[in-house]
Protein backbone atom coordinates (compact mmCIF):
# COMPACT_ATOMS: atom_id res chain seq x y z
CA UNK A 1 0.00 0.00 0.00
CA UNK A 2 1.15 3.54 -0.70
CA UNK A 3 2.25 5.87 2.07
CA UNK A 4 0.77 9.35 2.48
CA UNK A 5 4.01 10.84 1.13
CA UNK A 6 3.81 8.68 -1.99
CA UNK A 7 0.17 9.67 -2.51
CA UNK A 8 0.96 13.38 -2.32
CA UNK A 9 3.85 12.97 -4.76
CA UNK A 10 1.68 11.05 -7.20
CA UNK A 11 -1.23 13.47 -7.05
CA UNK A 12 0.72 16.74 -7.02
CA UNK A 13 3.10 15.75 -9.79
CA UNK A 14 2.64 14.36 -13.24
CA UNK A 15 3.47 10.81 -12.17
CA UNK A 16 -0.18 9.83 -11.86
CA UNK A 17 -0.73 10.14 -15.60
CA UNK A 18 2.06 7.60 -16.20
CA UNK A 19 1.17 5.31 -13.27
CA UNK A 20 0.29 1.73 -13.94
CA UNK A 21 -2.87 -0.10 -12.94
CA UNK A 22 -1.37 -1.44 -9.70
CA UNK A 23 -0.31 2.03 -8.58
CA UNK A 24 -3.71 3.49 -9.40
CA UNK A 25 -5.45 0.73 -7.44
CA UNK A 26 -3.11 1.29 -4.49
CA UNK A 27 -3.91 4.99 -4.65
CA UNK A 28 -7.65 4.34 -4.60
CA UNK A 29 -7.29 1.94 -1.69
CA UNK A 30 -5.24 4.46 0.25
CA UNK A 31 -7.76 7.23 -0.42
CA UNK A 32 -10.57 4.99 0.81
CA UNK A 33 -8.77 4.53 4.12
CA UNK A 34 -7.07 7.91 4.68
CA UNK A 35 -9.27 10.94 5.26
CA UNK A 36 -6.28 13.29 5.30
CA UNK A 37 -5.17 12.33 1.81
CA UNK A 38 -8.77 12.53 0.57
CA UNK A 39 -8.95 16.10 1.89
CA UNK A 40 -5.59 16.90 0.26
CA UNK A 41 -6.73 15.58 -3.13
CA UNK A 42 -9.99 17.51 -2.84
CA UNK A 43 -8.12 20.71 -1.99
CA UNK A 44 -5.83 20.26 -4.98
CA UNK A 45 -8.84 19.83 -7.24
CA UNK A 46 -10.48 22.96 -5.84
CA UNK A 47 -7.28 24.98 -6.30
CA UNK A 48 -6.99 23.73 -9.87
CA UNK A 49 -10.57 24.67 -10.70
CA UNK A 50 -10.16 28.13 -9.18
CA UNK A 51 -6.88 28.72 -11.00
CA UNK A 52 -8.38 27.68 -14.35
CA UNK A 53 -11.35 29.99 -13.82
CA UNK A 54 -9.02 32.88 -13.03
CA UNK A 55 -6.77 32.13 -15.96
CA UNK A 56 -9.55 31.88 -18.54
CA UNK A 57 -9.93 35.62 -18.97
CA UNK A 58 -6.43 37.06 -18.53
CA UNK A 59 -3.20 35.87 -20.21
CA UNK A 60 -1.07 37.38 -17.42
CA UNK A 61 -2.99 35.43 -14.82
CA UNK A 62 -2.65 32.29 -16.92
CA UNK A 63 1.13 32.74 -17.02
CA UNK A 64 1.26 33.31 -13.26
CA UNK A 65 -0.84 30.18 -12.65
CA UNK A 66 1.55 28.13 -14.82
CA UNK A 67 4.55 29.44 -12.85
CA UNK A 68 2.94 28.63 -9.50
CA UNK A 69 1.88 25.20 -10.74
CA UNK A 70 5.43 24.42 -11.81
CA UNK A 71 6.79 25.51 -8.44
CA UNK A 72 4.31 23.26 -6.65
CA UNK A 73 5.22 20.31 -8.85
CA UNK A 74 8.90 20.87 -8.20
CA UNK A 75 8.30 20.71 -4.43
CA UNK A 76 6.75 17.26 -4.61
Secondary structure, DSSP 4 states (H G I P E B T S, - for coil): ---HHHHHHHHHSSHHHH--HHHHHHHHHHHHH-HHHHHHHHHHHHHHHHHHHHHTT-HHHHHHHHHHHHHHHHH-
